[in-house]
Amino acid sequence: MPTAPRTALTVVACAMLLAACGTQSASPGGDDRGRVRAEKLCPSDFSQYGGAPSAEPTAGPSGTPSPVPVPSGDDGVDDGVKITALYAWGPESGCAGADYTAEFEVTNQQTQAATYTVTLAFRSASAGPAVNRERVVESVAPGRTVKSTVVMKETTVQTSQVSGVEVVEVRSVPTAEASSASGPCPESGVHLYADKGDAAMGLRAVGLHLINCGTGTYRLNGYPKLELQDEDHDTVAGVRILQGTDRISTGVAGSAGPRPVVLRPGEAARTTLAWRNTTQAGDPVNAPYVRVWAKPDADPVMVVPELDLGTTGKLGVGPWQKDETYQAPATGAPQQ
């Protein structure tokens, strides 16, 4: 779902990054004062919006990027995220295929370990469209600051046109409640996650998916329990959670009645969240986070479906149904 951009960190750039900003150079024997100047490693990986988190740039041939000035001080912090450096990797940098990198810090201001999803926008000096890149920073302990990097490759924006980078969105979930679609099976024995959803003419629908990745049978019956949270992780009040989606629309899944679902290992179930973002009198309600209990005795999992509920005050949730279309990956093959 599209969301409104958050407070921007405007970055003032040189008119021409490669020509006017200068170039960091490396000297194997050190500079004139005897201090060694280390080159930055060439970027070797990057993450795209909606893709799996990529690893940190790995060791490789050194390069000499052109630095772009970034703001300093507390004014550059957005929800615990601060951009600390922006580099342009031009033809003279020694790194083929890389355009630029943004380095940032995440400070966990919460009381429990959290996993962050940070979206940065790389802006063009020619006022062209921004290019967004997403980065997941896992398991940041309370009070700790972790550094990370977003790498841009093979873009349509010319390096000399890049004017800066800004924080578009920051989302965080408790690490103990982070959703997953694949990877190691959680202690609960199930993966639970939300898909990207669908939006048309003000009608919204997002699927919740549950996969039995354990070794035993997993049973569901009825509707998941939901708790809506705002950007500050405060519980959203005044929204009715309806059992069934038919009072939202008859054109989305989730209108059938509940029935028992039995999942053998490798089988899956799904349900649907449906709402409208109509805005009339009153203040619109936005709830980025939804805490989900698949059944009464299940551990909660937090998903981020970005609910833009307008002033409707209603969210429909369908019952769990077996997902007959799901196919478990072959043994030994990574889950997608």
N, C-alpha and C positions, 0 to 999 in steps of 0.2 A: 504494500500500500504506500502511496506517496505520502510523505510527511513534510511539514513545514521546516525549512532549514533552521538550525539553531544559531546562536550568536557566532558570528564569523570572526576568524582571526585573520585580519587583513595583512598581507605580506607585501611590503614595498620592494619592488624589484629594480634592478638596473635596466636601462633602456635596452641594452643587448647583453644577455647573460654571458655569452662567451667572450665578447669583445671588451665590455666595460667592467665586468665584475672581477676580472682577473682569474687566474688559474692557480689552484693549489699544486705545488710541485713537490717532488720527493728527491732527496739527496742521499744516496747510499752511505756517504760518509758524514752526514750531518750538515747543518747550515754553517754560516760564518762564525756563529758563536758556539759551535761545538755541540748543539742540541739536535738530536735526531728528529726529523719530521716524517711521521708515518703517513703513507698513502692510505686512502680508503679502499676497501675491497670492492671489486666490481660486483654489482647486483647479480645474483644468479637465480632469483626466483621472484614471483610476484603473486598477489592475490587479487581476484576480481570479485565484484559484487555478486553475491549468491553462490560463490564457489567455496570449496573447502579451504580452511585456513592453511596458508603456506608456511613453510619453515622460515626461520630467519635467514637472511642472505648468508651463504656459506663461503668458506675460504676459496679464493680463486685469484686470478691475476689482479694485481693492484691497478687502480686507475686514478686519474686526477680530475675530479669534477670541478665545476665552477660553483662556488657558494652563492646563495642568494640571501640577503639579510632578512631576518625574521624578528618579530617583536620580542621584547624581553620584559621580565617582571611579571607580576600577578595578573596584569591585564590580559595576558595571553592564555589564561587557563579557562577551559570550558568543560564543566562537569568532571573535573579531575584530569583532563587531558590537556597537555601543553605541547605545542609544536616547538621543537628545539633546533631543527636545521632543515634546510631545503637545498638540494644540490641538483644542478643540471649536468647531465652526462652527454656532452656534445661529441662531434666527430673527433675532436682532439683529446678526448678523455682517455682513450685506450680501451674503452668498453663498448663493444659492438652490440647494437640492439637495445640499449638502455636509454631512456629519455631523461628521467629524473627520479629522485628519491626524497621522501619526506620522513624525517625522524621525529618521534614524539615520545612523551612520557605519560604513563597512566599512574595516578596516585589513588589508591583505594581509601576513600574517606568513610567507608562503611565499617560495621563492627564484625563482619564475617568475610571470609574469602569470596571473591567475586570474579566472574569471567566477563570480559568486556568485548563488545563489538563496536569498533570505531570506524566511522565512515568519513573520509577526507575527500575534499573536492579540489582538484588542480585547476586553477583559473588561467585564462588566456588574456594577454594584454590587449588583444584585438577585440575583446568583449564577446568572443565566441562561446559556444557551450562549454560548460565545465565537464571534466571527466572525473567521475567518482570512483574511488577504490575503497574496499572494505578490508579490515584487518581484525582478527580475533586474538585477544590477549587472554590467555587462560590462567586461572587460579592465582590471582593477585591477593596476597595476604593483607589483612587489615593494617592500615598505616604504611604499607610498603609502596615504593615507586618502582615501576618496571619500564624499561625502555623497549621500543619496538620501531619497526621501519615499514613503510609502504613503498613499493617499487612500481614505477610505471614503465612499460615497454611498448614499443610499436604503436604509438598513438598517432592520431591525425593532426595533433597540435605540434607545430614546429617548436623546437627547443628555444629558439630566440624569441618566441612569442609568450612564453610562460611568465606570468606575473606574480604568482603566489599560490598558496595552498591554505585551506581553511577547514575547520572542523564543521562538518555538516550535521552529524548525529552521533550521540554516544548512548549505547544501551548496555546495561549490566544486569546480570542475574547471579544469584548465589551459586557458587560452584557446585555445592552439594545438590542443587536442584536444576542444574543445566540440562537442557534437552539434548537428545542425540538421535540421529537417524541410522548410524552405523558405528563401527569401531568396537572396542571392548564392551562386552555386555555388562550393564550396571548390576549392582547387588540386587536390585528389584527384579531382575530377570527379564526386563522389557525395555525396549527403546520407545520413547514417546517424543513426538515432534509435531510442529505445525508446518504446513506447506505455504507456498507464496500466495495462495488464494486467487480470487477472481473478483473483479469489480465491473459493473455495468449499470449505467443510468441510476447511480445512487444506491444500488443493491450490492452488498458485500457478502462474500462467502469464503471461509477458510476451512480447510480440512485438518482435523487432528488425526494422527496416525499412531498406532501402537503395534509393535512387532514383538512377538515372543522369541527372545534370543536365548532364553534359558533352557534347562533340560527337562522341565516338567510341564504339566498342563496349566494354562492360565485361563481363568474364568472371569467373564464380565456379564453384568446383567443390569441394564438400565442406562442412566445418563452419568457422564462424569460430573464431578463437583467442580465449580469454578469460583475463583476469586479474582476480581478485576483490580488492577493497580495502575496508578498514574505514573508520570515520569519520575516522581520522587519516591516511588514504591509505597505510597499511601493507598489504603483501600479506597476504591471508588464507591461511593454510596449513591443511592437513588436510581440505580439501573436494575430493572427487573430481568432476571434470567429465566427465560421461558423454556419449559420442556417441550421440545419439538420446534421445528422451524416453520410450520405452516402459517403461524400468525405473523411471520415476517414476509414470507413469500411461498407460494406453492411450486415455484419453479426451481427450487434448490433441493438437494438431498436432505434427509433428516426429518421428514414428515411422518414416517412410519412409526408404529408403536414399538416399545422395547421388547426384546426377547433374549433369552440366554445365548451367550456366545462362548464357545469352548475353543481355545486356541492350543493346538499342539505346537511343539517347538518348530520354529521357522514359519509359523502362520501369523497373520496380521488382522487387525480390525481398524475401523475408521469411524469417525463421526464428523459432523459439520457444525461450525459456528456461522450464524447468519444474522445480518443486521442491515439497517439503512442509515445513511449519514445525512438524512434530511435535517435542515436547520430552520427552525421557526423562532418563536419567542423563547428567550432564555439563553443561557450560556451553553455552547456545545461541549460535549464530553469526549475527551480523548483518553484512552486507556491502552498504552502500548503493551503492557504486560498482562498475562493471564496465568494465574497459578492453577494447575490442573491436578485433581486427584482422580485417577482412572476408575477407582472404586473406593468404597469407604475406608478400607484398611490399607490402601496403597500409600506410598511415599509421594509427596507433591513434586511436580515437575513444572518449571516455569518456561512458558513459551512467549514469543514476542510477535503477536499477530497485528499490532498497530491498529487497534479498534478506534475508528473515528465515528462515534455513535451519534454525532450531531446533537439534536435535542429530543431524540425519539425516546430515550430512556428504556430501551428494550434490546435484549440480545437473546436470540433463539439458539438452542443447542439440541442437536439430534441425539438419538440413542446410539450406543455402540452397535455396529454391524460388522459381520465378518467380511474382510476384504478379499473377495475371491479372485481379484486380479493380481494380487501380490505374489511374486515369485521370489523365494529365498535364493540368495546367490549360491552357486555351486561350492561344495566343500573346498576350502583352501583359497577361494577367490575373494577378493575384498568386496565388501558391501558398498553399493552406490547410494 
